[in-house]
Amino acid sequence: MTAPSSDARYSRDELVAALGISPEYGEKIWTAFGFGRQQSDAKMFSEADVEAFRLFARGASGVDEGAQVATARTIGQSLARLADWQADQLIEFDEDPDVTWSIDDMAKALSRIQRLVWRLHLGIALEGSRVQDSDNTGWDTTIGFVDIVGYTNLSRRIDHHELNDLITAFEDQVSAIVTKYDGHVIKTLGDGILFANPDPIQSALTALDIADLSEQPPIPRLRTGLAHGEVLARLGDVFGEPVNIAARLCGSARPGRILVDDNLSAALDGDERFRVRPIPTLSVRGYRRLRASALSWPK
């Protein structure tokens, strides 16, 4: 475990006291970050850490407590998942005789790179937020959902190494395509990826390129659903009818195929780069008569 900074002067309880917040509230935030209650006087936080938390607490003073806890939970869950993956990678590197850096040195370098990448992504996200509704109640975009066909049965037939290679290739290649067309991966779900792109044309091109990956080893058969409309963007996730419809269309699509909703179909109408063909009305969970079309490259 990486040791605390040499200028650490505050324990967790001392940090809470310095911020002037109640121990009960401090416990809620700490737990939301993903840490259990630990009776320890270990000095973990520096003066700079205290000032950063103080600025955060001051900015959040007018925000509902539930929203503050939800924010802390999102940060904690995201970083815990990232840290787990990084720890596995660092241990693997440490066991490689050709790698001369210590785990601590690698962690320090990784921390600096991580901050740089985060700042760049934050700048992009802030710029993108300026084109969304100022009250943050709605965002007009296309939601895409892509998943691996028959994942459960497939995961039973192959060993863990093959499964790891499959998931890695799936996430890497699909994410690269989403980024290529200026989209954004909202989240990965093991056998599925949810993405968003405000441009219907770019979204369609994204889906078509993803369909071309289907059954290109090591990637197995894929299917995709797209729906366009207004969604609620909250804490890095998206909610609303387009999200639900995209998932239902994905689940109804045949292997290697793409299904789109009426809104996206209308946006693509007349564009010779696409072939959009209506299909029979679907009856899926939550939608008894869902109209959809199949999207493909033109013949």
N, C-alpha and C positions, 0 to 999 in steps of 0.2 A: 504494500500500500504506500502511495506517495505521501511523504511527511508533510504536515502543515507548513506554511511559509514561516521563515525564520523570524519575521516581524509580527507573528501572531501574538496578540495580547489579550484577546477576549475569548471566554468560553461561550457556549451557546446561550446560557442563562444570562451571562453578562452582556451579550449582544442585545438580548430582549430588553434588559434593564436600560441600556444606553439609548435604545430607540424610544423608550417611554411608552411601550405598549404592554398590555396585560399579559401575564404568563399564559392565560387560557388562550388568548388569540395567537400568541407566539407558538403555542403547541399545535393549534389548528394549521397554521401555515407550514410549520416544520413537518407535520404529518402529511400534508398535501404535497410537499416536495418529495415525499416517498421515504422519509426517515422515521424510524421508531423512536420512542422516548428513551434516551440514554442518560443515566445518572453519571455524568462525567464532568470533571473540572478542566478537561484538556483545553488548551488554548488553540482555537481553530481559526479565529478571525483577526485580521489586522485593522488598523485605524481606517485604511482605505476601504476595507470591506464594510465597516460600520457606516461610513459616509455614503457608500453606494446603497445600502439597505435603507438608510435614513431618507435619501432622495426618493427611493421607490415608495417608502411608506408615506412620505409627504404627498407624492403625486397620486397615491391611491386613497388618500384620506376621504375624498368625496365620493368614492366608489362603494357600491354595495358590498358587504362582507362576503356574500356568496360568490360574487364575481371575482373578488380577490382570491378566494380559496380555489376557485375553478382555474384561474390563471396560474396559480402556484402548482396545481395538480398537473396541468398541461405541460408546464416547464419540466416538472419532475419526471413525468412519464416519458417524455421525449428524450430527455438527457439520460435517464436510466437505461433506456434501450440502446442509445448510442454508446454509453459507457460500457455496457456488457459486451457489445460487439468489439469495441476498441481494446478491451482487456484481453479478449481471446486473441486478437491480432498481435498485441504487444507480447503476450506470452509465447506465441508461435515464433515471432521474430527473435525473442530472447533465447529460444532453444536452437536457433540457427547459428552454427559456428561462424558463418560468413558475416554475421551482423555483429559489429564491435561495440555498438552503443548499448548503454545500460537501459533498463526499463524506465528509469527516472529521466534520463536524457531524452529518450524517445517521447515520453509523456509530455515533457516541456515543449519539444518541437511541435508535437501534435496540438497542444493547447494554443500555441501561437497561430498555427495554420487555421485551426478551428475558429478562432476569433476573427481572423481576416475573412474567411469564407462567410461567417455569420454577418459581419458588417456589410459585405457586398450584397448578400441576400436581403438583409434588412432594408438597404437603400432601394433595391428593386421593388420590394413589397410596399414600402412607403410611397414610392412613385406611382405604383399601380393603384394604391388606395385613393389617390387623388382623383382618379377617374371613376371611382365608384360613388354611390349615393353618399352624400355628406352625413346622413343620419345612420349609415351603415345597416339599414334595414333590408336592403336588397341589392343584388348584383346580377345583372343580366349576362348569362354565360352559357356555354355548352358544357355539360357534364358527360364524361366518358367512363365507362366501366368495362374492364377487360379481365377475363379470368381463364384459368387453365381447365379444359374440359376433362371431366373424370379424374380430378385431382386425388380424391380419397382412395380410389382403387389403384391409381398409379403409385401413390406413396407407399402402398402396401407391397408393391411388386419390386421396388428397387431399394438398394441399401442407402444408408445415410449419406455416404459420399456422393452418390449419383443424385440424390435428392437435393443436396446442397448445390451441386453444379447446375442442376436444372433451375432452381429458384434464383440463384445468382445471375445466370444468363437471362432469365425472364425479366427480373427486375432491372438489370443493367440495360438491356436492349430496348425494352419498352420505355423506360425513363429517358433514354437518349433520344428516342423518336419524339416523345412528348416535348422535350426541351427544344429539339430541332425546329418545331413549329411554334415556338414561343408559348407553349402551354406550361402547366404547373402540376406536378404530381401532388395530390392532396394527401394520400396515404397508401401504403402497401398493406395487403391483407394476407400475405403468404401465397395463396393461390390466385389473388386478384389485385388489381391496381385501379384506384380511383383518381381521375385527373380532370382538370378544368382548362378551358380555353375560351376566352370571350369571342373569338372570331370563328363563326360557323365553318367557313371555308377551310381554315387551318385545322379545325377539329376533324373535319372529314378526311383531309389528307393524312392526319395523324392516324386515324382509324384504319385507313387503307394500307398504310405502311406497316402497321401492327399486324393486320391480317396477312400480309406477305411473310411475316415471321412464322406463321402457323406451320407446324410440322417441319421446321428447319432445325435439325438436331443441334444442340440438345433440347431445344424448345419443343414441347408437344403441341397438340391442337389447342388453338385459342378461339375465343369468340368475344364480340364486343357489342355493347349497347350505348347509344348516344341520345341525349335529350337536351333541348335548348329551352331556357326560361330563366325566371328569377329565383335565386337561391339566397339563403342567409349564410353569410360567411362569419364564423364564430370560432375564435381560439384555434385557428389553423385548419378547421374542418368546415364542411358545407352541409346545409340542411335544406330540405324543400322538395317539392314534387319532382323537379328534373332529376334529383338524385335517386328517388324511388323508381322513377320510370326507367332511367338508364340501367339500374340493376335488374329490373324485370325484363327489359329487352335483351340484356346480356344473357340472362338465364333462359330465354326463349330462342336465342339464336342457334343455328346449327353450327357445328365445328367449322372454323375458318371463315365464318360469315359475320356481317355487321347489320344490326337493325337500328333504325333511327326513328324518332318520333315525328309527328306531323309538323311541329315547329321547325325542326331542322330540315325536314324535307322541303318545306316551303322556302327556306333560306337558300337551298341548293338548286331550286327550280331554274331550269334554263342554262345552267352552267355545264358546258360540254365536257368538263373534266370528270364528271361523275355520271354514273348510271343509277337512278333511283327508281325502284319498282315497288308499288304498293303490294302488300301481302294481306291475306285474310285477317280479319279482326281477331285480336288475341284476347283470351280470357285468362288473366293472371291474378295473383293475390293482390287485392286492393283495387283492381281494375277489371270489370267484367267485359268491357268492350274497348280495348286499347288499340287504337289505329296506329299502324307502323308501316315502314317501308324497308326494303333491303337495299343497302348501299354497296356498290362495287365499282371497279374501274370500267370505263366504257369498252365495248367490244371492238 
